[in-house]
Amino acid sequence: MVFAVAAAAGQERFVRPVDEASQDASFLAFRTKLIAAAERKDLKYVMGVMDPKIMLSFGGHEGLKGFRELYPKEADFWEAFLPVIKNGGKWLSEPGSAKIFSAPYSFSAFPDDLDAFEHHVIFGSNVNVREQPNTNAKVVAQLSYNIVKTDREATINRKTGPGEWDLKADWYKIESLGGVKGWVKAEFVRSPIDLRAGFEKKRGKWTMIYFISGD
């Protein structure tokens, strides 16, 4: 069965996948090796391409010391890193500045006229929107790369550990700009200012200069 988006679909806006990596053959080759290393969970390789002063937060975390502080559990890093480097990106450059590849596309291709704190992106094609936060609930629509708003207070979290704050979003209550409402699994809803990576060529080698979220 094919589910229609809404009668007001003309109001919908999208952040569709874009990948400009192939514009630089050396970077494309570098990223291919980096993705392969991440998929086999080769932390030594990935840390080897990090800049010694890689920026990891706006709270002062930088370099390998900051990395170990932020990611004491290696599994948490892989879960965060793979969706970033496997989902395209764009070249960011200004006159007189270094050329930087920014990934994923959901950050670099997000429209400037929308508030990045208030909006999210459907991170996938034909993503089910359900009537209730349950995989058995009725599918009311399917969205592909739409920009949506989320009801933060209604977010359904799941426990990831014994601590009070060991929580992770499991379901988001969303409304698309065209009026589609319902619940979407959190893995398919991404903030444009969620974690992203930046890569710059230094001394002839591609280097990851930041892995950061926020604005």
N, C-alpha and C positions, 0 to 999 in steps of 0.2 A: 504494500500500500504506500502511496506517495502522499505525504502530508504537505498541505499548502502552507506558506508562511503567513501572512495575514492580508486582509483586503487593503490595508494601508502600507503595503510593501514599498510603495514609492518613497516613503519616508525613511526606509532602512538605509543605514550606512555600514560600510564594511572596511575591514583591514585584511585584504587578501594577501596570501603568501607572495613574497618577492625574494629573490636570491641573486645578488649581484656578484657573488664570489668569483664567477668565471671571468669577470672583467680583468682579473689579475691571475695569470696562470700559476705563479709562484705561491700566491695565497691559497688558491684552490687546492694545490697539492699539499700544502701545509695543513689545511683544514681536514682533508681526507685522512691524513695520518693521525690527526688529533682525535677525530671521531672514532677511528679504529682503536686507538689507545684507550679512549673512554669506555668504549663498548666492552673491552676486555679488562676494564678496571685497573689500568696500569697507572697508578698514582705517581710513580716516579717519573714517568714520561710527561704527564700533564703538569706536574710541578716544575719540571725542567723547562717548560716553555713560558712559565710565569715570570713577569718582570720582578726583579728583587724588591721593588717597591710597589707591587701590584696593589691597587686600591680595592678594598673589599667591603667597606662600609663608609658611611658619612660620620661614623662615630670614632674614627681613628684607627680602625683595623687595616693594616697594610702588611705587605711582605709575607714571607712564609710563617713567621710567628703569628701574625694575625689570622692566617689561614687555619692554623692548628687550633686557635682559640675559637673560631667560628664553626669549624667542622671537626669536633672531636670524634664524631662517628663518621667514618668514611662513607658509609651507605647514604647518609644524608647529602653528601656532596654529589655523588653520582646521580641521585634522584633529581637534584636541582640542575646539574650541569648538562646532562644529555639533552633535555628539551630545548636548552638555549642554543647549543651549537649545531643541532640537527634541523633547525627550523629557519634557514635562510638568514637574510640580513641585507644591509645596505652600506655603501661607502659614505662616510661622513667626512667632509673636508671643507675648509674655508680658505680663501686666499691667504697664503703665507703660513698655513698651518699644516701639520702632518696629516697624511691620509690614514683614516682609521676605519676598519670594518666593524660595524656594530651588529650584534646578533642577540636575540632573534628578530624576525621581521616585525613582530607585534609591538616592539618599541620603536624601531627606526622608521616604520611606515605609518605610525599613528598620526592622524590629522592634528595640526597645530591649533585648530579652532575649538577643539573639545578639551574639557578638563580631564587630565589623565588620572586625577584622584577620584573622580565621580564615575568614570566609565571603565568598562572591561571589554575584552575581545573574546568572542567564541573561537576557541583555538582548535579548529578542525572543521571538516566538511560533513554535512548531514548529521549534525549532533542532535540527539533527541532532547526535546523539551517535554518534561513530564508534568502531569497534573499534581503529583505529590512527590516528596523526596524519597522515592523508592523505585528500584529498577523494575518492579512489577506494576508500577502505576501506569495509567493510560498515557500514551504519547500524544500530545496536543499539537505539536509542530516539530519541524526540523530546521535548524539554522546552520548556516555555513559562513563563518568568518564575520558574522554580524557584530556591530558595536552594541553593547547592552549596558544597562544600569543594574546594579545589584542592591538588594535590600540587606545591608550588612547585619542588621539586628536579627534577621531571620536565618542567617547562615547556620547550617547544621554542621557541627564539628564532630570529629572522632578522636578518641584518646590514642596517643602514640607512646605514652609512657606513664609512670606512676605519679609524676609531678602535677601540680595544679594547672600549670600552663603547658603541659605536654599535650597540645591539641593541634589538629590540622583540619582545615575545611574539607568537608566531604560533599556537601550540596550547597549550591547557591540558588536563591530565589531571584530570578532575573526578569527584566522587561526590556525588550528590544526597542529601538527608536521608532519602529513601525507598529508597536503595540503588542507584540507577542509576549505573553506572560507564562511563567511556569518555573519548574525546577530543573537545574542542569548539574550533572556531576562536576565537582570542582576541578577535576583534571582537564576539563574542556573549557574552562573559563580562566582567562589570564589578564592580569592588570598590565597595561602598557608600561608601567614603571616597575614591574616585577624584575627579577634577576636578569641581567644582560651582561654580555661580555664584549670587550673591545680589544682589537688587535692592531698592532702597529709594527712596521718593520724598523728594527733598530740594529745598526751595525751589520746590515745585510741579512738579519734573521727576523722572522715573524715572532712576535712576543705578545702574550696576553697582558694588557696593561691595567685592565679592571675586570672585576666580576662582582657586580654591585646591584642593589635595588634601591628604589626611592628616587627623589628628584631634588 
